[in-house]
Amino acid sequence: MVSEKSRRKWSANVTETSDALDLEEGIFKARSARRIAASLKHSAEHSRRRKAGSFQSAMSMLNFYINRTGKNLPASRKKVLETAKIELRRLFGRTITD
C-alpha cells in the first residue's frame, strides 16, 4: 500500500516537473483568481514542452491542483480556484454563454 507521505511527494513531483507548464512558484496560493488565471495563461502560452493547446494545458493544471488537494482544500480557497477557472475561460475567449 502507498503511504500518504509518498502520495504527497508524487503530486508535488508532478506539479514541479510537469511536461505541460513551468509554473510560477506558489501561484496556487495567490489570493486573486485573476492573478492565478493570468499566470497559468502566461505559463501555458510560453511553454515549449506542453503537448496540448494552451487553454487545455492551463485548465488541466488548475484542475489537477484542485483534485489533488481534495478534502484538505478549505471552502474559501476552493472558491478562489473555481473562480480562477471562470477567469481562465474568459482570458482565452472561451466564456460559457446561456
Residue pairs with C-beta under 8 A, 6 or more apart in sequence:
11 68
14 64
15 23
15 61
15 64
15 65
15 68
18 61
19 49
19 50
19 51
20 44
20 47
20 49
20 50
20 51
20 52
20 57
20 60
20 61
21 40
21 43
21 44
21 47
21 49
21 50
21 57
21 58
21 61
22 43
22 46
22 47
22 49
23 39
23 40
23 43
23 61
24 39
24 42
24 43
27 35
27 36
27 39
27 40
28 36
28 65
28 81
30 36
30 39
31 80
32 80
33 80
33 81
33 83
33 84
33 86
33 87
34 84
34 87
36 62
36 80
36 81
36 84
36 87
37 58
37 84
37 85
37 87
37 88
37 90
37 91
38 87
38 91
40 58
40 61
40 62
40 84
40 88
41 54
41 58
41 88
41 91
41 92
43 58
43 61
44 50
44 54
44 55
44 57
44 58
44 61
45 54
47 57
50 57
51 57
52 60
54 92
55 88
55 92
55 94
58 88
58 92
59 85
59 88
59 89
62 81
62 84
62 85
62 88
63 85
65 81
66 73
66 78
66 81
66 82
69 77
73 81
89 95
89 96
